Amino acid sequence: MGGHADPDQEEKPYHSVQRLNALARKLPGPAFVRCHREYMVNLNRVWSLTPRNSRDYDLRLDPPGNRRIPIARDRFEKIRRILGV
């Protein structure tokens, strides 16, 4: 099963038939990070870290898309450290 990735500066999601693990090995790190089992993002496009409720957070991407991408709870600390927040 493929997933969603945000591999470049486009505002639309990139859909791939590759598994995200295979795609992640091909993309340059640390800019690209798996934030959820179905999502990988380019951290250079992250505008903010936004709370969804008391335990869950989303990454909000930069304008004009302002897309919200969920962060899995088990990946939150790693992403927070990378972003320096």
C-alpha positions as CSV (number, residue, x, y, z in Angstrom):
1,M,0.0,0.0,0.0
2,G,1.3,3.4,-0.9
3,G,1.1,6.5,1.1
4,H,1.2,10.3,1.0
5,A,4.5,12.2,0.6
6,D,5.3,15.8,0.2
7,P,8.5,15.6,-1.9
8,D,8.8,19.0,-3.3
9,Q,7.3,22.5,-3.2
10,E,3.9,21.6,-4.7
11,E,0.9,22.2,-2.6
12,K,-0.8,19.0,-3.7
13,P,0.1,15.7,-2.0
14,Y,2.3,13.3,-3.9
15,H,0.8,9.8,-4.2
16,S,3.1,6.9,-4.7
17,V,2.5,3.2,-5.1
18,Q,5.8,2.6,-3.3
19,R,5.8,1.9,0.4
20,L,6.8,4.9,2.4
21,N,9.7,3.1,3.9
22,A,11.1,2.5,0.4
23,L,10.5,6.1,-0.6
24,A,12.1,7.4,2.6
25,R,15.3,5.6,1.8
26,K,15.5,7.5,-1.5
27,L,14.8,10.9,-0.2
28,P,17.5,13.2,1.4
29,G,17.3,13.3,5.2
30,P,16.8,14.9,7.6
31,A,14.5,17.2,5.6
32,F,12.1,14.4,4.8
33,V,10.7,12.6,7.8
34,R,8.0,10.1,8.4
35,C,5.5,11.7,10.7
36,H,2.7,9.1,10.5
37,R,2.2,5.7,9.1
38,E,0.5,7.3,6.0
39,Y,2.5,10.5,5.8
40,M,6.0,11.8,5.1
41,V,6.7,15.5,4.9
42,N,9.5,17.9,3.9
43,L,10.3,19.6,7.1
44,N,11.4,22.7,5.2
45,R,7.7,23.2,4.4
46,V,6.5,23.1,8.0
47,W,4.9,26.4,9.1
48,S,3.9,25.3,12.6
49,L,3.3,22.5,15.1
50,T,-0.4,22.8,16.0
51,P,-2.2,21.0,18.8
52,R,-5.3,19.1,17.7
53,N,-6.2,18.2,21.3
54,S,-4.4,17.6,24.6
55,R,-2.4,14.6,23.3
56,D,-2.3,15.0,19.5
57,Y,-0.5,17.4,17.1
58,D,-0.5,18.2,13.5
59,L,2.2,19.8,11.3
60,R,0.8,22.8,9.4
61,L,2.5,23.3,6.1
62,D,3.4,26.7,4.7
63,P,1.0,28.8,2.6
64,P,-0.7,28.8,0.2
65,G,-1.8,25.2,1.0
66,N,-1.8,25.5,4.8
67,R,-2.4,21.7,4.8
68,R,-2.5,19.9,8.2
69,I,-0.7,16.6,8.5
70,P,-1.1,14.4,11.6
71,I,1.8,13.4,13.7
72,A,1.8,9.9,15.2
73,R,2.2,10.0,19.0
74,D,5.3,7.7,18.8
75,R,7.0,10.1,16.3
76,F,6.1,13.4,18.0
77,E,9.2,13.8,20.2
78,K,11.6,13.1,17.3
79,I,9.9,15.7,15.1
80,R,9.7,18.2,18.0
81,R,13.5,17.8,18.5
82,I,14.3,18.1,14.8
83,L,12.1,21.3,14.6
84,G,13.7,22.7,17.8
85,V,10.5,23.4,19.6
